[in-house]
Every structure is written in structure tokens, then in C-alpha cells.
Amino acid sequence: MKQSGAWLTARALEEIGVKYTFGIPGVHNTEIYDALNRSEKITPILVTHEQGASFMGEAFSRVSDSIGCLLIVPAAGMTHAMSGIGEAYLDGIPLLVISGGIRRDSGRHYQLHQLDQQRVLDGITKAAFLIQKHEDVVPTIYEAYEIATSGLPGPVFVEVSGDVQLFTAEVEEVPRYERKYTPPAPDPALVDRAVELLRQSKQPGLYLGWGAREATPYSIEVAELLGAPVSTTMQGISVFPHDHPLHTGMGFGPSAVPAARRAFEGVDCLLAVGVRFAELATGSYGMPIPEKLIHADIDPEVFSKNYPATVAIESDGELFMKALVEALKRDGVTPPDRDDLMKRIGHDKESFFTSWTNKVNEERVSPGIFFRQLRERLDRDAYVVVDDGNHTFLTAEQFPVYESKHLISPTDFNCMGYCVPGTIAVKLSHPDKQVCAIVGDGAFMMTAMEILTATMNGLGAIFFVFHDGELAQISQFQSIPLKDKTCTITGDLRVDGVATATGAAYVTMETDLEVDRALDEALAISQEGRPVIVDVNIDYSRKSVFTQGVVKVNLGRFPLSQKVRFIGRALKRHTIG
């Protein structure tokens, strides 16, 4: 049959299950957009900026059974999208990036958007392809999808030449896509070795990351069989239900909440699943990792990078935890009595939350009261999306999450601006669920206009903007040792103006006395299919445990002479000026 490359591209995307594309049409991809306009399976979503598109695609992949897919113009569209591509690469999220390309048949040089895109993207993609023949369109897109979703997932880039899109050629029938990849199961001998170490342990502990996101039921069984306290990474914060009596919090070192620190004090064997022991997750590598470490991950490159593993098991997280449950039950492991541990965890959690909610603030909004009242009003399966900033760690420490993949954040790439477009993608994926963004005003300014996309598509997401007029996380890191706040005081943002510009509803929340009213109003409006921006006059005067812990950990590593210099400088500036 004779078909254009644009038609073949659309058919291939249909075959791999793409539901939406995110991007902006231009002269180099209009043929593909035209083909998608005639598709009954794929809806192209127009965004205001390709950076927003990339974050939408990345977030969509996190919470959907489909893959996030970008459809962008070459060169400028690609560079705009690199933030989300980088986020997907470092966070291990599948992402398919389809780009238009210049014509390769004209013999002309210095064409509009002519750039070696594959070279530019080397280092932040798993693979990058250039399609110059019609017969390569379908197999290349199939291969790209296979790579993006296999092993440690990540972004894959495909450029379709302009002439291939435009013109027709004789091609064979489009074959059905058939999945080739099989996730790796654990070596039974290594599982037995892990069981042996766990049985010998007086107090094992579980440390879970994003790689355990599909293993939640098995993780609960393992924790209960072992009587083990459970901690998570930031990215994996939702993989274990926060109302389980063995859940403690994010991390377990100096940067963790009291419940996690105390529960892990006696842990002599750590079972780490789907984690990389990265800087953010470990509070600047401040967590005390026990000598006996069982580390399971789908990516063998992570083993013993920061902490030596006693047993390293390359495996899909869900398959490993299932095998571990079966092995523990086969060996007749008797769950130990951990009533005292669970009571202490519950007491420490309650004391911590109470310390943030025991006083009503009549001038600003207290984080603790905000999170408590929000949690009470949201459904158990509501989705929450955060950005990078002070609000991220306050959310991690104070907002309980009950379902896996229902709180998402940019983590290792840690890109500001993620939250607003990410929230829109989550709501698009789950229109029947409550979806809330919690974002600092600094990050909000980066991608706020993308809320227009939510309005255009009737997506009733709620955007809680923690408004303090500063880049709060860095401002706090500056003010502690330096007293000064260099370039971290932002302009006077009129959040109501953003609402007007994007067609969103606008709700104010000035003090603790207004929290209930504002939440009820925002939730009611969102149910009508209209996005809502809530302007939260947040009180950041009390620092998160994470912030305090990271400062302490890093200062503690300084050489003595430098530590004295830094402490002396801080004292001088805070006393003399």
C-alpha cells in the first residue's frame, strides 16, 4: 500500500497504546498532527510551551497504563522540552518524544531548525533515532517504545524527516505491536540468601523507592512478616500506605521525621528495594546504613555505588517482593511481636503532627493545619503533585498518602516548574479523581500559563500556590549560614492575574481561619470541570525537618578549620550584621 510517513507514525503510535500527545504544531510536524486529527484512538493536546509538554508526558507515564508521548517541532521545541526529558531520564520514567525534522531530500543546507538533535540529546536519552525511510517508521517507533519501557525506563527520541512525513511510498501492512521485553525475575539462590540474612537479624528494616511502586501488597506482607519499620525515598513516598502502623516516613537519618529516626535506630539489616541511595533520598547521604544491606533493583548499575551491598539482586521490584513473600512463608517465618514498635511510631507521628497544628495562626496559613484539613477533605485515592522547593518536604513530612503512585514529584533531576503541567496530565489521565497541585510561588511562575491548557480541556484540577515571595528552600539555606538572601526574593506576583489570564477560578486563603472555607470552595468549583488556583499565604517560619537535617549533615562533614570558619561567619553575621 502507499502511505505517508505521517500516517505511518500515527498508526504506530496507536499500536503501542498512545492515548495523548503533548506539544505544539509547526512547519516540520503538521503532517503528523493532521494524521492524529483523524485518529480515533489518540488525542493531540496543545500546550503553551514544550517544557510544559515534556512535564505532562513524564507525569502521564507515572500514573497511567499508557506512555507519555510528546509531538514537538525540531530544534527549539526539542531544547524547550529537554527539562522534562532530563527529568524522565534521571527519574527512570518512560517517555516517547516524537519530533519533526528537516527535509533530507532537498540537498539544501541551513534549513529552518536544522540541528543535529541526536547529538544534543546524547546523555539524557536512552536512545535517539532519525527516520529517513518510510519502511523504518513503524519498526523504529516500536523499538523506541520497547527501549523506553524496558529495564530502567527512560526517554527515547525519534525524529521523522520532513520528506518522509510529506510524501507517500509503497510499504507493507502495519504489523501488530508485540511486546518482547520480559522483566527480570530474581535469582532464587539470592532470594534465599536474603531470607537467611533477614532471619538472622534482630530488627530488619525496609527502605522502598519508586522501583517498588507495583509491589505495595507484597511490601505490606514482607513488613508484617518481619515486623520491620518501613521508610521510603522522596520519589517512592507513596509506595507504602502511610496509615499502616509500620510506616515511618521519608528516610531515616538526621533529615527524617522523629518517627523514622527512632524506629530505625536498632535496625541491623536493611532491605532496600527500588532505590538508588541518591543524595536527596538519603538527606545528603546522611542515613546510617547498617552493615547488612540487601539491595534489589532492576538496574544493576546502582549496586554498591554509595553503600556496599551484602546481597545485590537484579530484579523487577514486584517480582522480587513476590518471591520474597513466598520464600518467607515457605520457611515458616513467624511474625515477631512489634506492638511496642508500632505504638512508638504512632505516638511519634501524632506528636510531630500536633506540634504543627496546636496553635491557630491568625496572620498566615500554617502548613500543618493546611495539610491536616486538606487530607480530611480529599478522597483516599486523590492524587497530589508537588514541585521542587520547601513545600516539597513539608508535604512529604505532613501529608499522608494511601495509594501507590498517588503523590508524584520531580526528584533526582529536581526541575522547578514540573508541578503545574504535571498536575494537568494527572487530571487528564484520571478525570474522575481529585487531583491537587501543591507548588511554591517560584516554581509556579515558571509554568503557570499552562493552566490555560487545563481550562481548554475542562480539567478541574486544584493548584495550591504556597505564596511567600521567596524561593523559600534556597532562601532558608542562605539565611541559616549567611543571613543574606541573595537573588531569592521574588517580585510581587499577582496570582489573581494568572487566574484571569488562564480562565481559572481564584480563591484566597490568608490565615488558618480561612483554610476550611477556601478548601470547600476550591473542591466545589473543581467538580464543575474548571481549574482552581488557591492563593495560600503560607507561613514558612518553621523549617522542615529535612532542611534542618541537611544543613547539619553537610556542616558536620566539613574539615574542622572550615567548620570553624563557617560557624564563625554565621555567628558574626547574625549578631553584628
C-alpha angles and dihedrals in degrees: 000000000000116000138156122247089244091058091047090050092053092047092050091050090051091051094054091050103255109168102178137016121206123208149072127283121237140163092285099052107029092108091058091047089051090052092049090049086064095046118108092200106045129058117198112218119209114219132189095236134013090235087063090047091054093051090047092053092047094049092044090057091052096058104025137075087228130068124257109245130194124203108193144157116257126261105003093034090048095049091046089053095049093094092064092038089054091047091053091047097052095037095048097241122151113242131168116207117194115189132183116233143203121272112272096190100064100073088222125136132210093034120174109282092006105163136138094249096176090057092049092051096048106120099029101056132062089224140348125206136192115204115206101157131059093228090058097056101084100037091046094052090046090051092046091053091047092052094045093053101037129092108338100005122231147144123304123191126213123185117196113202116239095238092051090053094047104043134058128233139174110275137163124254113288106260122225114261112248121190112239102177122094116190113240117259119212124265105258091220091056091047089054090049090052091051090051093053092046092050090051092051121099092206120009122190134202124225112186133189140179089289088070094054094113094041100069098120091049092044089056090051093049092049092050095044091051098034086231127163112236128222129175141202120249093256091045095044093122099047094093122044111254093215093061109109092234095053112106110171143260113333124338108234133087090303094056130092118265094259091059096041094051097041093054097045093098098037110129099173124040123203106200118187127183095354135122101197088238125179098261095042093051096042094249091325091301098132116113102235113198120236092249106069125171107192122187122180139146090234113068090195091076097062117114092349094129104000126028113247119222088200121017116193122188105209147121106272096235094047092049095050091047091052091047092052090050092048094048092050092045090054091050097241110189114216108242123231105266099162092122092050093050093046090051092049091050092047093048092049093049093047091050094049092045091054088060097044108035096095129052114228111214094184105046140005117276113222092222095054091044093053094042093052094042092052091050091055101042125085117251091252097046116134123233125191124192135187132216114290147067091311089060094066095039088055091047092051100041112025114079116218122199108181129058116255091012095115115048133177141168103260127167096017084040096195119184114225095045100111105068098050091035090056091050091053092049091051090047089053094045108026092164094057131079109256122189134182122209108193138160117239092246093056091039091060091058097064106005094122089066087079084081085071089056090051093049091053098041095244113162099205121151120228114200106196112200096213117196104133094244141087083247104191095051091036089059092046088053098044097051098061101014105032088213126099104211114191093341099103108094130205123270098277115204099213090182088062090057089052091051092048095050100038094245126141115252126220127176127216110185105162142004088269089066100045097094094045094047094047093050092047094048094047092049093051093046091057088063091063096256123124116241129207114203113198104213116196091210127197109222096170092113114063124226118254088243093058093048092046096049092051090050094046095049094045089050091059095055117108110260094253092051092044090055090048094050094045091046092050091049093049092048094050094045094047106031101020 
